[in-house]
Amino acid sequence: MGIRLHAVFVAAGLPAPTMRMESVIAGGPDCADHIHFEVDPVRTLLPQMERLGLATATEVDIDSYADQVRAELLTSC
C-alpha cells in the first residue's frame, strides 16, 4: 500500500498527503546504529501484534531484538 497511498488519498477526495520513503542500506559489524529502523517500529507495534495474535512479547523478546537482528545480518553477509 505504501507507494499507492498518495493516489488512494487523492482518489478518496482527501488532501494529498506529504510522504517520503526511506531505505537503510547497511551491514557488517558497524551496522548497529541502523538497526533502530527495524527495532523501533516493532517495539511500538508489539502491543498490536499481541492483540492480533501475531506474536507474543516473549517470542519477540524486544529487549534483545536489536542483538538478534544484528546477529542475523552478520551471518547473512
C-alpha positions in Angstrom: 0.0 0.0 0.0 2.9 2.3 0.7 3.7 3.6 -2.8 0.0 3.8 -3.7 -1.1 5.7 -0.6 -0.8 9.1 -2.3 -3.1 8.1 -5.1 -5.6 6.4 -2.7 -5.9 9.6 -0.6 -6.5 11.7 -3.7 -9.0 9.2 -5.2 -10.9 9.2 -1.9 -11.2 13.0 -2.1 -8.8 13.6 0.8 -6.0 16.1 0.7 -2.8 14.8 -0.8 -0.5 13.6 2.0 3.1 14.6 2.4 5.1 11.5 2.1 8.6 10.2 1.9 10.3 6.9 1.5 13.5 5.8 3.2 15.7 2.8 2.9 18.5 1.7 5.1 21.4 0.0 3.4 23.9 -1.2 6.0 25.7 -4.3 7.0 28.7 -5.7 8.7 29.8 -5.2 12.3 29.3 -1.4 12.3 25.6 -1.5 11.4 24.2 -1.3 14.9 23.2 2.4 14.5 21.0 1.5 11.5 19.1 -1.4 13.2 16.8 1.1 15.0 14.9 1.4 11.8 13.6 -2.1 12.3 13.6 -2.4 16.1 11.7 0.9 16.9 8.6 0.1 14.8 8.5 -3.4 16.3 8.7 -2.0 19.8 5.9 0.4 19.0 3.7 -2.2 17.3 4.3 -5.1 19.8 1.0 -4.4 21.7 -1.0 -4.6 18.5 1.0 -7.7 17.4 0.0 -9.4 20.6 -3.6 -8.2 20.4 -3.9 -9.7 16.9 -2.2 -12.9 17.9 0.7 -12.4 15.5 3.4 -12.7 18.2 3.9 -12.6 21.9 6.3 -10.3 23.8 8.1 -13.5 24.9 8.6 -14.6 21.2 9.8 -11.2 20.1 12.0 -10.6 23.2 12.1 -6.9 22.3 15.0 -6.2 24.8 17.3 -8.4 22.8 15.7 -7.9 19.4 18.4 -5.5 18.1 21.0 -8.0 19.0 19.0 -10.7 17.2 18.8 -8.6 14.1 22.5 -7.7 14.2 23.5 -11.4 14.5 21.2 -12.3 11.6 22.8 -9.5 9.5 26.3 -10.7 10.3 25.6 -14.3 9.4 24.0 -13.3 6.1 26.9 -11.2 4.8 
